[in-house]
Amino acid sequence: MFLKKDLGAALRARRVSLGMTQQTLANMVGVRRQTLLSWELGRSLPSVEALGALEGHLGLERGELFVRLSPAEEGRPLRLGGGRRLDRS
């Protein structure tokens, strides 16, 4: 099952891997930093238009943020930083 938090964690991981701040990516997509934070925390989902902009600015193919985790990764918690974990079960 795909969760909003999975999308948020994938979004954050890609942004961080590119050395991009939340503010920089939010400006590129045309949203407030708080909106991007809400997506990264899995509190809300981006619109189709915003998702397309995110993928474009992050150098991802359409739908790549929704790729299912492999079975080996499925049971492992995501590390969100600050000592927080997201269990996928």
MIDOSE-1310 file (N, C-alpha, C; in nm, 2 decimals, decimal comma, always signed):
residues 89
mflk	+0,08/-0,12/+0,00/+0,00/+0,00/+0,00/+0,09/+0,12/+0,00; +0,05/+0,22/-0,08/+0,13/+0,35/-0,09/+0,06/+0,45/+0,01; +0,14/+0,51/+0,09/+0,09/+0,61/+0,18/+0,14/+0,75/+0,15; +0,06/+0,85/+0,19/+0,11/+0,99/+0,17/+0,25/+1,01/+0,23
kdlg	+0,27/+0,95/+0,34/+0,40/+0,96/+0,40/+0,52/+0,90/+0,32; +0,49/+0,80/+0,24/+0,59/+0,74/+0,15/+0,62/+0,84/+0,04; +0,52/+0,91/-0,01/+0,55/+1,01/-0,11/+0,63/+1,13/-0,05; +0,59/+1,17/+0,07/+0,66/+1,28/+0,14/+0,81/+1,24/+0,17
aalr	+0,83/+1,12/+0,21/+0,97/+1,08/+0,24/+1,05/+1,07/+0,12; +0,99/+1,02/+0,01/+1,06/+1,01/-0,12/+1,09/+1,15/-0,17; +1,00/+1,24/-0,16/+1,02/+1,38/-0,20/+1,13/+1,45/-0,12; +1,13/+1,43/+0,01/+1,23/+1,49/+0,09/+1,37/+1,43/+0,06
arrv	+1,37/+1,30/+0,05/+1,50/+1,23/+0,02/+1,56/+1,28/-0,11; +1,48/+1,30/-0,21/+1,53/+1,35/-0,34/+1,58/+1,49/-0,33; +1,50/+1,57/-0,26/+1,54/+1,71/-0,25/+1,67/+1,73/-0,17; +1,68/+1,65/-0,06/+1,81/+1,66/+0,02/+1,93/+1,60/-0,06
slgm	+1,90/+1,50/-0,14/+2,01/+1,44/-0,22/+2,07/+1,54/-0,32; +1,98/+1,63/-0,36/+2,02/+1,74/-0,46/+2,08/+1,86/-0,39; +2,08/+1,86/-0,26/+2,13/+1,97/-0,18/+2,04/+2,09/-0,19; +1,91/+2,07/-0,20/+1,82/+2,18/-0,22/+1,74/+2,21/-0,09
tqqt	+1,72/+2,33/-0,06/+1,65/+2,36/+0,06/+1,50/+2,36/+0,03; +1,42/+2,35/+0,14/+1,27/+2,35/+0,12/+1,23/+2,48/+0,05; +1,29/+2,59/+0,09/+1,25/+2,72/+0,04/+1,28/+2,73/-0,11; +1,40/+2,68/-0,15/+1,44/+2,68/-0,29/+1,34/+2,60/-0,38
lanm	+1,31/+2,48/-0,33/+1,22/+2,39/-0,41/+1,08/+2,46/-0,41; +1,03/+2,51/-0,30/+0,90/+2,57/-0,29/+0,89/+2,69/-0,39; +1,00/+2,77/-0,40/+1,00/+2,88/-0,49/+0,99/+2,83/-0,63; +1,07/+2,73/-0,67/+1,07/+2,67/-0,80/+0,93/+2,62/-0,84
vgvr	+0,86/+2,56/-0,75/+0,73/+2,50/-0,77/+0,62/+2,60/-0,77; +0,64/+2,71/-0,70/+0,54/+2,82/-0,69/+0,45/+2,80/-0,57; +0,50/+2,74/-0,46/+0,42/+2,72/-0,34/+0,50/+2,78/-0,22; +0,43/+2,79/-0,11/+0,49/+2,83/+0,02/+0,58/+2,72/+0,07
rqtl	+0,68/+2,75/+0,15/+0,76/+2,65/+0,21/+0,68/+2,56/+0,30; +0,58/+2,62/+0,37/+0,50/+2,54/+0,46/+0,41/+2,44/+0,38; +0,38/+2,47/+0,26/+0,30/+2,37/+0,18/+0,39/+2,25/+0,14; +0,52/+2,28/+0,10/+0,61/+2,18/+0,07/+0,64/+2,09/+0,20
lswe	+0,65/+2,16/+0,31/+0,67/+2,08/+0,44/+0,56/+1,99/+0,46; +0,44/+2,04/+0,44/+0,32/+1,95/+0,46/+0,32/+1,83/+0,37; +0,37/+1,85/+0,25/+0,38/+1,73/+0,16/+0,49/+1,63/+0,21; +0,60/+1,69/+0,25/+0,71/+1,60/+0,30/+0,67/+1,53/+0,42
lgrs	+0,59/+1,58/+0,51/+0,55/+1,52/+0,63/+0,43/+1,42/+0,61; +0,38/+1,42/+0,49/+0,26/+1,33/+0,45/+0,13/+1,38/+0,51; +0,12/+1,51/+0,54/+0,00/+1,57/+0,59/-0,10/+1,60/+0,47; -0,05/+1,62/+0,35/-0,13/+1,65/+0,24/-0,05/+1,61/+0,11
lpsv	-0,12/+1,61/+0,00/-0,07/+1,57/-0,13/-0,06/+1,69/-0,22; +0,04/+1,69/-0,31/+0,04/+1,80/-0,41/-0,06/+1,78/-0,51; -0,11/+1,88/-0,58/-0,20/+1,87/-0,69/-0,12/+1,81/-0,81; -0,19/+1,77/-0,91/-0,13/+1,70/-1,02/-0,03/+1,80/-1,09
ealg	-0,07/+1,93/-1,10/+0,02/+2,03/-1,15/+0,14/+2,05/-1,07; +0,13/+2,06/-0,94/+0,24/+2,07/-0,85/+0,33/+1,95/-0,85; +0,27/+1,83/-0,86/+0,35/+1,71/-0,87/+0,43/+1,70/-0,99; +0,38/+1,75/-1,11/+0,45/+1,75/-1,23/+0,57/+1,85/-1,22
aleg	+0,54/+1,96/-1,15/+0,65/+2,06/-1,14/+0,76/+2,01/-1,04; +0,72/+1,94/-0,94/+0,82/+1,88/-0,85/+0,91/+1,78/-0,92; +0,84/+1,69/-0,99/+0,92/+1,59/-1,07/+1,02/+1,65/-1,17; +0,97/+1,76/-1,23/+1,06/+1,83/-1,33/+1,18/+1,89/-1,26
hlgl	+1,15/+1,96/-1,15/+1,26/+2,03/-1,08/+1,35/+1,94/-1,01; +1,30/+1,82/-0,98/+1,39/+1,72/-0,91/+1,45/+1,62/-1,01; +1,43/+1,64/-1,13/+1,49/+1,56/-1,24/+1,44/+1,41/-1,24; +1,31/+1,40/-1,21/+1,25/+1,27/-1,20/+1,15/+1,25/-1,32
erge	+1,13/+1,12/-1,36/+1,03/+1,09/-1,46/+0,89/+1,10/-1,40; +0,79/+1,11/-1,48/+0,65/+1,12/-1,44/+0,62/+0,99/-1,36; +0,57/+1,01/-1,23/+0,53/+0,90/-1,15/+0,64/+0,83/-1,07; +0,76/+0,88/-1,09/+0,88/+0,82/-1,02/+0,87/+0,83/-0,87
lfvr	+0,80/+0,93/-0,82/+0,79/+0,94/-0,67/+0,69/+0,84/-0,61; +0,61/+0,77/-0,70/+0,52/+0,68/-0,65/+0,56/+0,53/-0,67; +0,69/+0,51/-0,71/+0,74/+0,38/-0,73/+0,73/+0,30/-0,60; +0,67/+0,18/-0,61/+0,66/+0,10/-0,49/+0,79/+0,05/-0,44
lspa	+0,80/+0,04/-0,31/+0,93/-0,01/-0,25/+0,94/-0,16/-0,28; +1,07/-0,20/-0,29/+1,09/-0,34/-0,32/+1,05/-0,42/-0,19; +1,02/-0,55/-0,20/+0,99/-0,63/-0,08/+1,09/-0,62/+0,03; +1,22/-0,61/-0,01/+1,33/-0,60/+0,09/+1,32/-0,47/+0,17
eegr	+1,27/-0,37/+0,11/+1,26/-0,24/+0,17/+1,13/-0,22/+0,24; +1,03/-0,30/+0,21/+0,89/-0,28/+0,26/+0,88/-0,28/+0,41; +0,95/-0,37/+0,47/+0,94/-0,38/+0,62/+1,03/-0,28/+0,70; +1,13/-0,22/+0,63/+1,22/-0,13/+0,70/+1,16/+0,00/+0,72
plrl	+1,18/+0,06/+0,84/+1,12/+0,20/+0,86/+1,21/+0,30/+0,78; +1,14/+0,40/+0,74/+1,21/+0,52/+0,68/+1,27/+0,60/+0,79; +1,38/+0,65/+0,77/+1,45/+0,75/+0,86/+1,41/+0,89/+0,82; +1,34/+0,96/+0,90/+1,30/+1,09/+0,86/+1,38/+1,21/+0,92
gggr	+1,49/+1,17/+1,00/+1,57/+1,27/+1,06/+1,52/+1,31/+1,20; +1,60/+1,37/+1,28/+1,56/+1,40/+1,41/+1,53/+1,28/+1,50; +1,58/+1,16/+1,46/+1,55/+1,04/+1,53/+1,41/+0,98/+1,51; +1,34/+1,05/+1,42/+1,20/+1,00/+1,39/+1,21/+0,89/+1,28
rldr	+1,12/+0,79/+1,30/+1,11/+0,68/+1,20/+0,96/+0,67/+1,15; +0,95/+0,62/+1,03/+0,81/+0,59/+0,98/+0,81/+0,45/+0,95; +0,73/+0,37/+1,03/+0,71/+0,23/+1,00/+0,60/+0,22/+0,89; +0,63/+0,13/+0,80/+0,54/+0,11/+0,68/+0,43/+0,02/+0,70
s	+0,42/-0,05/+0,82/+0,32/-0,15/+0,84/+0,19/-0,09/+0,87
